[in-house]
């Protein structure tokens, strides 16, 4: 093959987290289901990578994922789509080549949280190291995420500089407000998103795509805003930490499985 080929890669996160009370076999099965949905519905996929390893805590997983993604991204020239294993494509979808910068698809703005008063976002707000972007005070869900092949390297630098800051906070503060959690994780990806010149003049709602960023636990809120049901979406995030396994299986059997 020509060396200048741009590959389209899907990276599926799958970690065996020892502190997790859900058997790893369930997550492994979900990753296999998601992989099958990618093959069935996502256009122009060259490679699917399921990545992860045995790890002690969710905190360690959060810190490990960006490094793994960067390694995958740098192996060869590629557009990279990243997602957790608790998601499913249920309709034909085109993502590769459609976005010119790092992209996330769902924002917490629509659930009405006042994130500035939320202890789970310490990296983003309310501290001497705050990196809030003026006019964009909302956190984006960190998956799915799309990294185009020509993404500015400074976006990755933002990621790792804040990951280092994350580790610094973990040592400096021992209270619950500064422990690593989903908020820290999403803060880093949101900072990456907001750092790009391509989105400076866009408002937050222009960056949301509920058909690709559909969050099943928020289906009523999404319907009220966009008049979109789960069955209308292209990609659904089921939030496995909220034990939505039965619903995941129902959608898999209806839209993905050939059995």
HELIX and SHEET records of a PDB file:
HELIX    1   1 UNK A   24  UNK A   41  1                                  18    
HELIX    2   2 UNK A   58  UNK A   75  1                                  18    
HELIX    3   3 UNK A  108  UNK A  111  5                                   4    
HELIX    4   4 UNK A  115  UNK A  117  5                                   3    
HELIX    5   5 UNK A  119  UNK A  121  5                                   3    
HELIX    6   6 UNK A  153  UNK A  172  1                                  20    
HELIX    7   7 UNK A  176  UNK A  178  5                                   3    
HELIX    8   8 UNK A  182  UNK A  194  1                                  13    
HELIX    9   9 UNK A  197  UNK A  199  5                                   3    
HELIX   10  10 UNK A  204  UNK A  207  1                                   4    
HELIX   11  11 UNK A  216  UNK A  218  5                                   3    
HELIX   12  12 UNK A  219  UNK A  226  1                                   8    
HELIX   13  13 UNK A  230  UNK A  232  5                                   3    
HELIX   14  14 UNK A  240  UNK A  242  5                                   3    
HELIX   15  15 UNK A  245  UNK A  251  1                                   7    
HELIX   16  16 UNK A  252  UNK A  256  3                                   5    
SHEET    1   A 5 UNK A  47  UNK A  51  0                                        
SHEET    2   A 5 UNK A   7  UNK A  13  1                                        
SHEET    3   A 5 UNK A  78  UNK A  84  1                                        
SHEET    4   A 5 UNK A 145  UNK A 147 -1                                        
SHEET    5   A 5 UNK A 103  UNK A 104 -1                                        
SHEET    1   B 2 UNK A  16  UNK A  17  0                                        
SHEET    2   B 2 UNK A  54  UNK A  55  1                                        
SHEET    1   C 3 UNK A  87  UNK A  89  0                                        
SHEET    2   C 3 UNK A 235  UNK A 237 -1                                        
SHEET    3   C 3 UNK A 214  UNK A 215  1                                        
END                                                                             
